[in-house]
Amino acid sequence: MIRKSILFAYLTLITLLSIWPSDGLPDIELFPNADKLIHAGMYSGLTFLVLWAWADKFAGIRLLIPFFFVVSWGLFMEILQLYSPLGRSFDMTDELANSLGFFPGWLFWKLVKNSLKSSVKTIS
């Protein structure tokens, strides 16, 4: 239950950050298009938490379920920005970064899952 609670708290955080008025966000320019890396990182975290919350549910072809969830949530956030009066705008490159964030999150989950399996075998 705690894993799902953490996932939903993180999803709430992503949602709030996505619809927060842009003039209320810090304007820090790290390097050109740094925000795309931030988008990918946020959605990598979302992917990891989805897979962690339902660790035994997604394998093989069912891995498409969290992939489509992550892509759809990112698109939903961009569409909300398009219609929001809060100074945000739809950006397809943000959606691409959101979607690509799935892959590092999935790889990190695989590493964690495999290391947990290894440590259980070592203890046995």
C-alpha positions as CSV (number, residue, x, y, z in Angstrom):
1,M,0.0,0.0,0.0
2,I,2.9,2.4,0.8
3,R,4.3,2.0,-2.8
4,K,1.0,3.0,-4.3
5,S,0.7,5.9,-2.0
6,I,4.2,7.1,-3.0
7,L,3.2,6.7,-6.7
8,F,0.0,8.7,-6.3
9,A,1.8,11.5,-4.3
10,Y,4.4,11.7,-7.1
11,L,1.7,11.8,-9.8
12,T,0.1,14.6,-7.8
13,L,3.5,16.4,-7.8
14,I,3.9,16.0,-11.5
15,T,0.4,17.3,-12.1
16,L,0.9,20.3,-9.9
17,L,4.2,21.2,-11.5
18,S,2.7,20.8,-15.0
19,I,-0.2,23.1,-14.4
20,W,1.5,25.6,-12.1
21,P,1.6,29.1,-13.6
22,S,4.8,29.5,-15.5
23,D,5.5,32.9,-13.9
24,G,5.5,31.1,-10.5
25,L,8.3,28.7,-11.5
26,P,12.0,29.6,-11.1
27,D,13.6,30.8,-14.3
28,I,17.0,29.1,-14.2
29,E,18.7,28.5,-17.5
30,L,21.2,25.6,-17.0
31,F,21.8,25.0,-20.7
32,P,19.7,25.1,-23.8
33,N,16.7,22.8,-23.5
34,A,17.5,21.7,-20.0
35,D,13.8,21.5,-19.3
36,K,13.6,18.5,-21.7
37,L,16.0,16.6,-19.5
38,I,13.9,17.6,-16.4
39,H,10.8,16.3,-18.2
40,A,12.5,13.0,-19.0
41,G,13.7,12.7,-15.5
42,M,10.3,13.4,-14.0
43,Y,8.7,10.8,-16.2
44,S,11.5,8.3,-15.5
45,G,10.6,8.6,-11.9
46,L,7.0,8.0,-12.7
47,T,7.8,4.9,-14.7
48,F,9.9,3.5,-11.9
49,L,7.2,4.1,-9.4
50,V,4.5,2.5,-11.5
51,L,6.6,-0.6,-12.0
52,W,7.6,-0.6,-8.3
53,A,4.0,-0.2,-7.1
54,W,2.8,-3.2,-9.2
55,A,6.0,-5.1,-9.4
56,D,4.4,-8.5,-10.3
57,K,1.9,-7.2,-12.8
58,F,4.0,-5.9,-15.7
59,A,6.1,-8.4,-17.7
60,G,6.4,-9.1,-21.4
61,I,3.7,-7.6,-23.5
62,R,2.0,-6.2,-20.4
63,L,4.9,-3.8,-20.1
64,L,3.1,-1.8,-22.8
65,I,0.5,-0.8,-20.1
66,P,2.8,1.4,-18.0
67,F,4.4,2.7,-21.3
68,F,1.1,3.9,-22.6
69,F,0.1,5.2,-19.2
70,V,3.3,7.3,-19.0
71,V,2.9,8.6,-22.6
72,S,-0.8,9.3,-22.0
73,W,-0.2,11.1,-18.7
74,G,2.4,13.3,-20.3
75,L,0.1,14.1,-23.3
76,F,-2.7,14.8,-20.9
77,M,-0.6,17.3,-19.0
78,E,0.4,19.0,-22.2
79,I,-3.2,19.3,-23.3
80,L,-4.1,20.7,-19.9
81,Q,-1.4,23.3,-20.4
82,L,-2.9,24.1,-23.8
83,Y,-6.3,24.9,-22.4
84,S,-5.1,26.4,-19.1
85,P,-5.4,30.1,-18.5
86,L,-2.3,29.9,-16.2
87,G,0.4,30.9,-18.8
88,R,1.4,27.4,-19.8
89,S,1.5,26.1,-23.4
90,F,1.4,22.8,-25.3
91,D,4.9,21.7,-26.5
92,M,5.3,18.5,-28.5
93,T,9.0,18.4,-27.6
94,D,8.0,18.3,-23.9
95,E,5.7,15.4,-24.7
96,L,8.5,13.6,-26.5
97,A,10.8,14.1,-23.5
98,N,8.0,12.8,-21.2
99,S,7.6,9.7,-23.3
100,L,11.3,9.1,-23.7
101,G,11.6,9.3,-19.9
102,F,9.9,5.8,-19.8
103,F,13.1,4.1,-20.9
104,P,15.5,5.1,-18.2
105,G,12.8,4.5,-15.6
106,W,12.3,1.1,-16.9
107,L,16.0,0.3,-17.0
108,F,16.4,1.5,-13.5
109,W,13.5,-0.7,-12.4
110,K,15.1,-3.7,-14.1
111,L,18.4,-3.0,-12.3
112,V,16.7,-2.6,-8.9
113,K,14.6,-5.7,-9.5
114,N,17.5,-7.8,-10.6
115,S,19.7,-6.7,-7.6
116,L,16.8,-7.5,-5.2
117,K,16.6,-11.0,-6.8
118,S,20.4,-11.4,-6.4
119,S,20.4,-10.4,-2.8
120,V,17.5,-12.8,-2.0
121,K,19.4,-15.7,-3.7
122,T,22.6,-14.8,-1.7
123,I,20.7,-14.9,1.6
124,S,19.1,-18.3,0.8
